[in-house]
Amino acid sequence: MAGKSGAPWWAHLMMYAGGLTMVVAGGTAGITQFASSAAENAVPTENILGDAQAEVEDIKGPLNILVLGVDKQGDSTRSDTMILVHINEDLTETTMVSLPRDLWVEIPDCGPGYDNNPCENKINHSASISGDWEVTRPNVVQTIYDLTGVEFHMGATVDFEGFLGLVDMVGEIELCPWHEIQSIHGEKRVFPEGCAMYDKDESLDLIRQRYGWDWDSDWEEGRGGDYGRQAMQQQAIKSLLKAFKEKGYLTDPGKLTDILEGFGDSLTIDKPDEWSITDLAVNLRDINPESITSVQVPSSADQTTLGGENVSIVMTHEGDEEVAADALWEALQNDTLDQWMAQYPEWVKTPGKTPTETASETASAD
């Protein structure tokens, strides 16, 4: 099993899948008062969003939720998984936008060794300026807010330990690599092409892979390098939610509470005081986990010089990518993602299809 030092993002993302999305996208109208109280007491809260907090009243759509994956090692906490979750006005559809860890952005505080602030660097550098989460967290959130302009109704942080418990609860999850991939970690497993059931250790290993997605077809299909890792993360989120649904966790108040209590300090949230977790579950009960749509930030691989060395980055380039990205941030804020996805299908990851297949089908329909 891989150590925590090698896994900051995958566990966080998966933790989000079983934690926040279970609460946000699962839900049941039959939650008892006991379960409601237990659920509220099970999830710690913290001030995550700061100035990026949207004005909120009742639980109504559209909603934007910021999920930060954190890696806790001793007294140090860092993050390099950043997901924007959008729920539409009707509270029936969910879209996930994962920010590539290597996305080249402007960062307000670049930490020791940087004379000029803000600076330009990979977005995950915003989470590396200090081992003190109270210092790092607002820097990460401000970086994301400066990039997107999106205000968030809720925030969450999730970490490695929580995910381990979630996979153990369902036993196995289904993952579907689109070609064989050789692990670069630990036991050097070989994962075959196609769908298979994977236990905790195997699934974490597969979702951590980043460098094996380097086939020509990967890049042609928009799933090369870090994009491939994101695609596997998104598969895992949906697969885990599906497993929870099949085992009754989404409709059994006791089981839902068991999940929340099992998180311990692995999940923290930032929500309006007027909102309860169980109210969220009830209001969002109509969302189907299997229909969650994934969107890739309009961007592509590039290189730059950093510290005198050539480094690989992901960049939203001027021109079509920049236009599409600016429109994406606006669509998240204004709940016009349906129109955005119709206009930019090449950046949409329809369940079970590559971005190329999605764009081709949309063009054919037109």
HUJO-V684326 format. One record per pair of residues at least 24 apart in sequence whose ideal C-beta (glycine too) atoms are under 8 Angstrom apart, sorted by the first residue. I is the first residue (numbers start at 1). J is the second residue. D is the distance in whole Angstrom. If there is no record, write none. Layout:
i = (I:I)
j = (J:J)
d = (D:D)
This chain:
i = (1:1:1:1:2:2:2:2:2:2:4:4:4:4:5:5:6:6:7:7:7:7:8:8:8:8:8:8:8:8:9:9:9:9:9:10:10:10:10:10:10:10:10:11:11:11:11:11:11:11:11:11:12:12:12:12:12:12:12:12:12:12:12:12:13:13:13:13:13:13:13:13:13:13:14:14:14:14:14:14:14:14:14:14:15:15:15:15:15:15:15:15:15:15:16:16:16:16:16:16:16:17:17:17:17:17:17:18:18:18:18:18:18:18:18:19:19:19:19:19:19:19:19:19:20:20:20:20:20:20:20:21:21:21:21:21:21:22:22:22:22:22:22:23:23:23:23:23:24:24:24:24:24:24:24:24:24:25:25:25:25:25:25:25:26:26:26:26:26:26:26:26:26:26:26:27:27:27:27:27:27:27:27:28:28:28:28:28:28:28:28:29:29:30:30:31:31:31:31:31:32:35:35:35:35:35:36:36:36:38:38:38:39:39:39:39:39:39:40:40:40:42:42:42:42:43:43:43:43:43:43:44:44:44:44:45:45:45:45:46:46:46:46:47:48:48:48:48:48:48:48:48:49:49:49:49:49:50:50:50:51:51:52:52:52:52:52:52:52:53:53:53:53:53:54:54:54:56:56:56:56:57:58:59:59:59:59:60:60:60:61:61:61:61:61:61:62:62:62:62:62:63:63:63:63:64:64:64:64:64:64:65:65:65:65:65:66:66:66:66:66:66:67:67:67:67:68:68:68:68:68:68:68:69:69:69:70:70:70:70:71:71:72:72:72:75:76:76:77:77:77:77:78:78:78:78:78:79:79:79:79:79:79:80:80:80:82:82:82:84:84:84:84:86:86:86:87:87:88:88:88:89:91:91:91:91:92:92:93:93:93:94:94:94:94:95:95:95:95:95:96:96:96:96:96:96:97:97:97:97:97:97:98:98:98:98:98:98:99:99:99:99:100:100:100:100:100:100:101:102:102:102:102:103:103:103:103:103:103:104:104:104:104:104:104:105:105:105:106:106:106:107:107:108:108:108:108:109:121:122:123:147:148:148:149:149:149:150:150:150:151:153:153:154:154:154:154:155:155:155:156:156:156:156:157:157:158:158:159:159:160:161:161:162:162:162:162:162:163:163:164:164:165:165:165:166:166:166:167:167:167:167:167:168:169:169:169:169:169:170:170:170:170:171:171:172:172:172:172:172:173:173:173:173:173:173:173:174:174:174:174:175:175:175:175:175:175:175:176:177:177:178:178:178:179:179:179:181:181:181:181:182:183:183:184:184:184:185:203:206:207:207:207:219:220:221:221:221:222:222:222:222:222:222:223:223:224:225:225:226:227:230:230:231:231:234:234:237:238:238:238:238:241:241:241:242:242:244:245:250:256:290:291:292:293:293:293:293:293:294:294:295:295:295:295:295:295:296:296:296:296:297:297:297:298:298:298:298:298:298:299)
j = (186:200:201:204:185:186:201:204:205:208:71:72:73:160:71:73:185:208:71:160:204:208:69:70:71:78:79:80:81:160:69:80:81:101:233:81:163:204:207:208:229:233:236:69:158:159:160:161:162:163:164:204:67:68:69:70:71:79:81:157:158:159:160:163:67:69:81:83:98:158:207:233:236:237:163:166:167:203:204:207:233:236:237:240:69:158:159:160:162:163:166:263:266:267:67:69:81:83:156:158:237:166:236:237:238:240:241:162:163:166:169:240:241:244:259:156:158:162:166:259:260:263:266:267:65:67:85:156:158:267:269:85:94:237:241:289:292:241:244:249:250:256:259:256:260:277:280:281:65:85:87:94:154:280:281:284:287:87:94:241:284:287:289:292:241:244:245:249:250:256:281:284:285:287:289:250:280:281:282:283:284:285:287:250:251:252:253:256:281:282:285:282:285:251:253:253:256:278:281:282:253:253:254:256:257:278:276:277:278:257:260:261:256:257:260:277:278:281:276:277:278:257:260:261:263:260:263:267:268:269:277:265:267:268:269:268:269:270:271:157:268:269:270:270:137:141:155:156:157:268:269:270:141:152:154:155:270:138:141:142:142:145:141:142:144:145:150:151:152:151:152:153:155:270:151:152:153:153:272:274:275:274:274:275:279:280:283:89:91:283:87:88:89:90:91:335:86:87:88:89:335:87:91:153:154:150:151:152:153:332:333:152:153:154:155:156:141:144:152:154:155:156:155:156:157:158:137:140:141:155:156:157:158:157:158:159:133:157:158:159:159:160:159:160:161:131:131:132:131:132:133:136:127:128:131:133:136:124:127:136:137:140:157:124:127:128:123:140:144:144:148:150:332:332:335:337:284:287:335:337:338:335:283:284:286:287:286:287:287:291:293:287:291:292:293:292:293:294:295:337:234:237:292:293:294:295:294:295:296:297:328:332:230:233:234:294:296:297:123:144:147:297:226:227:230:297:299:314:226:226:312:313:314:297:299:313:314:315:316:302:304:313:314:315:316:143:146:147:143:146:147:139:143:139:142:143:146:139:306:313:147:329:329:332:329:330:333:329:332:333:333:271:272:269:270:271:275:269:270:271:267:268:269:270:267:268:266:267:266:267:266:264:266:262:263:264:266:267:204:266:200:204:262:263:266:240:259:262:199:200:203:204:240:200:244:249:258:259:262:240:243:244:247:199:243:197:198:199:203:243:197:198:203:236:239:240:243:198:239:242:243:203:206:207:232:235:236:239:235:206:232:221:223:354:215:217:218:206:209:212:213:212:209:212:209:211:212:209:236:232:232:233:236:301:356:354:355:356:296:346:347:354:355:356:354:355:301:301:312:314:296:294:296:294:349:294:349:292:289:290:292:351:289:290:292:289:290:289:289:289:281:351:351:351:341:348:349:350:351:348:349:328:337:341:347:348:349:347:348:349:355:325:328:347:322:324:325:328:344:347:325)
d = (7:8:5:8:5:6:8:6:6:7:6:8:6:5:8:6:7:7:7:6:7:6:6:8:4:6:7:5:7:8:5:5:4:7:8:8:8:6:4:5:8:6:8:7:8:7:4:8:7:4:7:7:8:7:2:6:7:7:4:8:5:6:7:7:8:6:5:7:8:8:8:5:7:7:4:7:7:8:8:7:7:5:7:6:7:3:6:7:4:4:7:8:6:7:5:7:8:6:7:5:7:8:7:4:8:5:6:7:7:4:8:5:8:7:7:7:6:6:8:7:8:6:7:4:7:6:8:5:7:7:7:8:8:7:6:7:8:7:6:7:7:7:6:8:7:5:6:6:7:7:7:8:8:6:8:6:8:8:5:7:6:4:6:7:7:7:7:7:4:7:7:8:8:8:7:7:7:3:6:7:5:4:8:6:5:7:6:7:6:7:6:5:6:7:6:5:7:5:6:7:5:4:6:7:5:7:7:8:4:5:8:7:7:5:5:5:6:8:6:6:7:7:4:4:7:6:7:6:7:6:6:6:8:5:8:6:6:6:7:7:5:8:6:6:7:7:3:7:6:7:8:4:6:5:8:5:5:5:6:8:8:7:5:7:7:4:8:6:6:7:7:8:8:8:4:6:5:5:5:8:8:7:8:6:6:6:5:8:7:8:6:6:4:6:5:7:7:6:6:5:4:4:8:5:7:6:7:5:6:6:7:6:7:5:7:7:7:7:4:7:5:7:8:5:8:7:7:6:8:7:7:5:8:8:6:7:7:5:7:5:7:6:5:7:8:7:3:8:7:8:4:7:5:6:7:8:6:8:4:7:8:6:7:4:6:8:7:7:6:8:7:7:6:5:8:6:7:7:6:7:8:5:6:6:7:7:5:6:7:7:7:5:8:5:7:7:5:7:6:5:6:7:6:7:5:7:8:5:8:6:7:7:5:7:7:7:8:8:6:7:8:6:5:7:7:6:7:4:6:6:7:5:4:7:6:8:5:7:7:7:7:5:7:5:8:6:8:5:8:6:8:7:5:6:5:6:7:5:7:6:8:8:4:7:5:8:6:6:5:5:7:8:8:7:6:5:8:7:4:8:7:7:5:7:7:5:6:5:5:8:8:7:5:8:5:7:3:6:7:8:6:8:5:7:8:7:7:8:7:4:6:8:7:6:8:8:8:7:7:7:4:6:6:7:8:4:6:5:8:8:7:6:5:6:4:5:6:8:5:8:8:6:6:7:7:6:6:6:6:7:7:8:7:8:6:7:8:7:6:4:7:6:6:8:7:6:7:8:7:6:5:6:5:8:7:4:7:5:6:7:8:7:4:7:7:8:7:6:8:6:6:8:7:8:7:4:7:7:6:6:6:7:3:8:8:6:6:8:6:8:7:7:7:8:7:7:7:7:7:8:4:7:8:7:6:6:7:5:8:6:7:6:7:8:8:4:4:7:7:5:7)
